[in-house]
Structures are given as C-alpha cells and as structure tokens.
C-alpha cells in the first residue's frame, strides 16, 4: 500500500497502543493529542474525584507492559495516567506525541492518496497557530468517550445565572467545588456513584437522581471471591448469548440452558443479599442477565453504606424536568435544593474534524459507526479507528486491533468483499440494537463480549493462542500477557526492524 507515515489522533489507550505497534513495525508515526498530557479519559483535565479502574490491575494493562506491582488492586485515575505516560517513555515514542495539539480538519486527497491533517496549537506569542501536515494513513483514536453528553435542562440558563452549575462528571475535577453545596448527581453508572461517594462527606446534601436502576457487581462476591474470576473469563462471556455460538456455548444456550440460568441465578442471589438491595429498595427488578443489555458497573466502595446511613440520598426511577435558581424539579413533581448538578449521562461519539461526506460513509442515518471488525470503515481508503470498542478489556482490545491493522496493512489479512463487509456491519448493528434496546454507544459497545472480539481479530490473523491458554482463560481472569507474543511474531513475519526491540520478562514501573 506504499504506506510509511501514519497520523494518530488521540493519546489514550487506542492511540498509544497504535503508536507502539506501528512504531515497532517500522512506520513513522505522529500522534496529536488536544490535552496537555497523554491518557485520554484518565488525563487530569477529565478525572473526577474518586475515579478508579473497573478492572483489577492485573487485567487492565497492555500485553507487554504490566502495571507496577505496588499499584493497588484497583488503581486510581492518576496512577493509570502515569502508567500510560511511562508506556510511551519506555517504548521510546513520547517525542512523537504532540500535546496541546487539536486536529481541526482531516481531508483525504484521493489524487495523492494522502491525508491533509490540520492542527491547532497555541502560539507562544499569543493567539492560535494552524499547521497542515500530510500523511499516508490516518488512525482515529479520539475514543468513544471524547465529547461529554449533558442534558439540555429547561431553565438551566437561569439556574446558572444565579450561581448554579451544570456539568459532566468528566468536567468535575475538583472536589472542593462541591463543598457545602446541595449537589444532584444524575445517573446510576460507575462515574455517578463514584462522584456521589467521593463528595458526600463535604456537601450540604448529595442526592443521586437515577432514571433506571441497574445491577452492580461487587469487587468481591460474598466478600471473598474477586469478581474477575467470575466476570472476566471466557466462561462468564459464554453465559451471555453472542451473535454466533461456538463450541461449549452451543450447549449452554441449548440443552444446558438450565445450568446457565442456574449459575446466573446463584450470582444474582448472592449479590442481592450482599448489597441488601431489597432492603434499600434498590433491586433492579430484572434478571442479572440484563447486564449484557447495557453498561456493566462495579460497586463503588462505601456507596451503599452511605445510602443506608442517609449520607447519600437517592431518587430512583426519576428525572430532572426543570431547573430553577437554587433548585431542581423532578418528573414526580418533587422539588430538591440544588446548587450543583453533575451528570454521568454518557458521551457522544463524534469526529468533528472529518467532513460530512466521509462521515456519511463511516456512519449510518442514525449515527451508528459501521466499522468492519470495529476498526475499518467500509469503502473509505487509508482510514481506521482504534478504541471504538468499549469493553471490559478496552486497553487490550485496542492493542489487538492495532496488531490486526498492522497485519492487514502488510498484506497478511485479505478482507471480504465490500458486500460481505456491509452485511457484517448491518447484521452486527441489528444484533446490538436488539440485545441492548439501543444502548450500544452508536455501535461501539462490545460489552460483555471482549474476548469474543479479540478472538475474531486473531482468527483473521491466523494466530492461535494455544489450547492450554484458552482453557486457562475459561476459568481464570484473562491475563494480557497471554498476548505479548503477537507483536514479536508480526515483526518476524514481515522482517521489519523494530523501532524499539521487543523484550519480555523485564521489570516495568512508573
């Protein structure tokens, strides 16, 4: 494909893993990041108080660079960002990352088969500076959590004119901003519960407004068993029906269905009693299996205890219908004092730097991304996405996707016809729509099928993990290091001189 130079937009896990892979494969990579540091959602400008990983440390790492052993089981947002920075330093591509550099336009020039990338930076003398650089290939890794989605509440302008504030959880970076205030936290996902839990000891009042109750998973089931052994394995994924059943999954969703339902029912029974959900009036009143239809959320340490003690109030099955100075009105008609409204209400998946013609090819009429293998837009040359795959193992899915893309660009993967790719995208979106009731983040949410997605990419690459490794993954939490051999294998396959030698078995640290 005569590709030598690659532009990567974004320095989160998607961008960093792509930079690592393509740099090691001999390409010239340039990364543009609009924030002041690497990290994506983990950067300081986007970290809310109380932010930690959902995954334990051992599962939330890149394959050849484990997190430092002195990190806690669930690292803080600051620690994850430090880990990502050290990853770029260790593998020698930090100088390829341009911080405080926002891509404002990406235009494809078909005649020259290249991308013109325009970047805005601050001019040391004041004002802004725009520069345009040309690349052979473009990888968009700005993430599916790039643009906060905040409801447009009636009355918000008057509310804020009188000193109130409405912001997204990712925009709430200072706990002191909530001190002695009446705070409403909108949502019941992890970010909302994390924020409410973190600020409850310093506010005049903290109230969670939850439109829907969902199941939350304890970090330790029955206060003993780490949730990773139950929910981050091949067996746990097999309990939910994938678009295509293979092997033992056919049994579990066939004549073995009573066994499958019994396993989920047992976990549901334990979680309900461990968290006292019925006593607190917070039982979702739907089966645990419903976690496959929306987001999967881990319990925030201390959250339910604060609910029970009254330190955190909650209005369930409720929504804010209007804001007025100093208060919010719910759809029940109840009025609640409010000085600060913090919204854990999701994100918009957008690429504002792409022109409309390209976006129409990348997405459907509903704005859903139509990506083959969650990586390649269909029929758009020299463009790929990385990190458009929200999952339990987002970082590993990013890395494997980058490896898949590198194999493809080197001629190791033959894509099916455009007709077959379109059929793949249509069937997958239809399946997502049906199983999630539309809650699939515009076609980018692959939870809870993270390992299934990795398997599909590896199958395309004709790479086998080995029977023993796959069996281990059925009963033990996935270990990213199981995949550390893939990049050295690609380097050997294509005899490229690595930008940084791949070494296994060394100590890493931040």
Secondary structure as GFF3:
##gff-version 3
##sequence-region A 1 510
A	DSSP	beta_strand	5	9	.	.	.	ID=ss1
A	DSSP	alpha_helix	13	24	.	.	.	ID=ss2
A	DSSP	beta_strand	28	32	.	.	.	ID=ss3
A	DSSP	three_ten_helix	40	42	.	.	.	ID=ss4
A	DSSP	three_ten_helix	44	46	.	.	.	ID=ss5
A	DSSP	three_ten_helix	57	59	.	.	.	ID=ss6
A	DSSP	alpha_helix	77	90	.	.	.	ID=ss7
A	DSSP	three_ten_helix	94	96	.	.	.	ID=ss8
A	DSSP	beta_strand	97	98	.	.	.	ID=ss9
A	DSSP	beta_strand	102	109	.	.	.	ID=ss10
A	DSSP	beta_strand	114	122	.	.	.	ID=ss11
A	DSSP	beta_strand	128	135	.	.	.	ID=ss12
A	DSSP	beta_strand	137	140	.	.	.	ID=ss13
A	DSSP	beta_strand	147	148	.	.	.	ID=ss14
A	DSSP	alpha_helix	156	161	.	.	.	ID=ss15
A	DSSP	beta_strand	165	168	.	.	.	ID=ss16
A	DSSP	three_ten_helix	169	171	.	.	.	ID=ss17
A	DSSP	three_ten_helix	175	178	.	.	.	ID=ss18
A	DSSP	beta_strand	182	186	.	.	.	ID=ss19
A	DSSP	alpha_helix	190	199	.	.	.	ID=ss20
A	DSSP	beta_strand	205	210	.	.	.	ID=ss21
A	DSSP	beta_strand	216	217	.	.	.	ID=ss22
A	DSSP	beta_strand	220	221	.	.	.	ID=ss23
A	DSSP	beta_strand	225	226	.	.	.	ID=ss24
A	DSSP	alpha_helix	228	231	.	.	.	ID=ss25
A	DSSP	alpha_helix	234	238	.	.	.	ID=ss26
A	DSSP	alpha_helix	248	252	.	.	.	ID=ss27
A	DSSP	alpha_helix	257	275	.	.	.	ID=ss28
A	DSSP	alpha_helix	277	280	.	.	.	ID=ss29
A	DSSP	three_ten_helix	288	293	.	.	.	ID=ss30
A	DSSP	beta_strand	297	298	.	.	.	ID=ss31
A	DSSP	alpha_helix	303	309	.	.	.	ID=ss32
A	DSSP	beta_strand	313	316	.	.	.	ID=ss33
A	DSSP	beta_strand	320	324	.	.	.	ID=ss34
A	DSSP	beta_strand	327	330	.	.	.	ID=ss35
A	DSSP	beta_strand	335	337	.	.	.	ID=ss36
A	DSSP	beta_strand	340	343	.	.	.	ID=ss37
A	DSSP	beta_strand	347	348	.	.	.	ID=ss38
A	DSSP	alpha_helix	356	362	.	.	.	ID=ss39
A	DSSP	beta_strand	371	372	.	.	.	ID=ss40
A	DSSP	beta_strand	376	377	.	.	.	ID=ss41
A	DSSP	beta_strand	383	385	.	.	.	ID=ss42
A	DSSP	alpha_helix	394	409	.	.	.	ID=ss43
A	DSSP	alpha_helix	418	436	.	.	.	ID=ss44
A	DSSP	alpha_helix	450	461	.	.	.	ID=ss45
A	DSSP	alpha_helix	467	475	.	.	.	ID=ss46
A	DSSP	three_ten_helix	480	483	.	.	.	ID=ss47
A	DSSP	alpha_helix	485	494	.	.	.	ID=ss48
###
